[in-house]
Structure formats: structure tokens, C-alpha cells
């Protein structure tokens, strides 16, 4: 099923991959890598596939990362490296909607690992339960642990599969809230995630951005950020347009920063397809 066909499908009928990665640190740009990945492939509330594995990151974990996930060099000693699991991982992801909590973090690391192998970023639609929870729920904290506690879900432990099991319960709760708001399709969920209400028109992207998103192509842009005096040229992989309080933003993977960034459309001074 192609992405355009998926957009109008009911959420009850679509296949979802609930995903979590654990990492050696916070930033791929500083050499950090994936050290554990887990996923559940789910359709209509039924688990179709389950996968989890430790991954040898070929570098030590930062002390802060070890303090959070407890993954040590000792337990990673016999773990496979990412190239040994990438085909299985991508086969399970293929044709599904990705779901993660703070999805940009997982997507950035997955994209970075694929880039190291010369492989393209995944183009799957992605739902971020953190963004959706902030749009749909009213809680003091929107961390996965806090939401799991408040909603009586399995408690995550910062290990990949335990976090996926908490994510599974949270996602089911959010789908119910979307339905209560009259949102039952993937397109509706993606629009709500981007800050758009059901009766609010989609922002119209410039032609180059529209083509880049629809064809999975990269853009070369010249961007004037608030933190730099001189505009900087960047290569980006556009993902979607979002509506913010101060205007329209392009969410994209930035290969200069090895990170997922939001670019104000008004600050993009030039763009061309790669």
C-alpha cells in the first residue's frame, strides 16, 4: 500500500510498527549509536510480529546513558552489529505506520544508522505519541513514564521492549481520544499531530517542498536561523509541514546537524531539489 492510499485508511485497519531504540548517548553528531531496538507490528490491536535485540554500538555508553538504561558493555559483548539486523528491521517496518514516543529521537538515530550504511531514510508515515498526547490530553508531565503511571499502563524501564509495551497502551488510548474528536483516519491523526484541527485547511507547501515530500527526495536549502548571522546551506530530508503559533514550519532531517529540525518557511531563502 502506498502512502497516499494509507492516508485515507481507518486507523483500525492499518499496520503499525511501535518502535523504541536505546542509545549510547543523545546525539548522533557526537558519534552516538543505537545499542538496543524493539518493535511490535500491530494491526487492529493484534500483534503480528515482535522483534527485539541488543546491538553492538562499537563504542562505550556515556555514563548518563548507562544511568538511564542500565545497558553495559558487558551485556553488549556478544550482540550483533547494526548491519546484521538492518534487513530484518526494515522488512518488519516496510508498509507500516511508525509509532514512537518522542518520535524524532528514534527517527534521527534510525536514519543515522541507515546513512552509515549508505541507505536512505525511512519514508514511512510516523505518529509521535508525545506530540499527540500534548494535543489530546491534559497531564502535568508527558513523559512516557508519567503517562503510563497516570493511565495505569505497563511501566516503562528505559529498556526497548518495556518501553514499547507502555507505548502500545498509550497509543491505544490516544486512538480512542482521536475517535472521540471525530478523527479516524491516518490523515486526520497526522493533521492533528501537526497542530491542525479537522476544519482547518492544510498549509500549502512551495512546489519544491511538495515534490521532495511526495517523492522522498532531499532538498538543498539556504536557511537564515536566529542563531546565525550568515545564512547556511544545508541538505535536508523534508518530512511534513506543521502549524505553530508563529507560523508554518518544515519538519526535516538535517544532514548538517545529523538531527531532526523544524525550519520556519519564512527563513528559507533558497531551495532546490537534490
HELIX and SHEET records of a PDB file:
HELIX    1   1 UNK A    3  UNK A    7  1                                   5    
HELIX    2   2 UNK A   28  UNK A   30  5                                   3    
HELIX    3   3 UNK A   63  UNK A   69  1                                   7    
HELIX    4   4 UNK A   82  UNK A   93  1                                  12    
HELIX    5   5 UNK A  103  UNK A  116  1                                  14    
HELIX    6   6 UNK A  129  UNK A  136  1                                   8    
HELIX    7   7 UNK A  144  UNK A  150  1                                   7    
HELIX    8   8 UNK A  160  UNK A  180  1                                  21    
HELIX    9   9 UNK A  186  UNK A  193  1                                   8    
HELIX   10  10 UNK A  207  UNK A  215  1                                   9    
HELIX   11  11 UNK A  265  UNK A  267  5                                   3    
SHEET    1   A 6 UNK A  80  UNK A  81  0                                        
SHEET    2   A 6 UNK A  46  UNK A  56  1                                        
SHEET    3   A 6 UNK A  34  UNK A  43 -1                                        
SHEET    4   A 6 UNK A  15  UNK A  23 -1                                        
SHEET    5   A 6 UNK A  97  UNK A 100  1                                        
SHEET    6   A 6 UNK A 126  UNK A 128  1                                        
SHEET    1   B 5 UNK A 259  UNK A 264  0                                        
SHEET    2   B 5 UNK A 247  UNK A 254 -1                                        
SHEET    3   B 5 UNK A 232  UNK A 244 -1                                        
SHEET    4   B 5 UNK A 219  UNK A 223 -1                                        
SHEET    5   B 5 UNK A 268  UNK A 273 -1                                        
END                                                                             
